[in-house]
Amino acid sequence: MTLTNCSKAISAEAGPMKNEPLYRFIAQVATDTRLCSVHLCLFAAIAYLGKDSKPGEQFRISRKEAMRYSGIRSIATYHTRLKELIRYGYIIYQPSYDPFRASQILFTI
C-alpha cells in the first residue's frame, strides 16, 4: 500500500472542521504503537465517507467503498484492521448484514 492510495481519502475539500475525528486519530498514531499505516488509511477512508454527516452522529459506509478509498485490496485485511479499530476503541461499528444497505459507523475519538 502506498501513501498515494491513502491520500485519496484525505481530501482537500474535507476541511479540518469536517474531519476532526481524522485529525484526532492522526495525533493518536504517534503514541499508539498498535496502529500501522493500514489503520490510518482505513480510518481516513471512513472519515472521508462520513464527511457529510453531522459530528457525533452515525453514518453509513459500504465495505466496497471503504476498501476502494483506503487502497486495501484484501477483504481479510479490511476486516482484520476494522476489528482492530473497534477493539482499540476508535470506532463503533454496526454491521447491516443486508447486501443493499450499508453498515453504520460512529467515531468514538
C-alpha positions, 0 to 999 in steps of 0.5 A: 500500500502506498501513501498515494492510495491513502491520500485519496481519502484525505481530501482537500475539500474535507476541511479540518472542521469536517474531519476532526475525528481524522485529525484526532486519530492522526495525533493518536498514531504517534503514541499508539504503537498498535496502529500501522499505516493500514489503520490510518488509511482505513480510518481516513477512508471512513472519515472521508465517507462520513464527511457529510454527516453531522459530528457525533452522529452515525453514518453509513459506509459500504465495505466496497467503498471503504476498501476502494478509498483506503487502497486495501485490496484484501477483504481479510485485511479490511476486516482484520484492521476494522476489528482492530479499530473497534477493539482499540476503541476508535470506532463503533461499528454496526454491521447491516448484514443486508447486501443493499444497505450499508453498515453504520459507523460512529467515531468514538475519538 
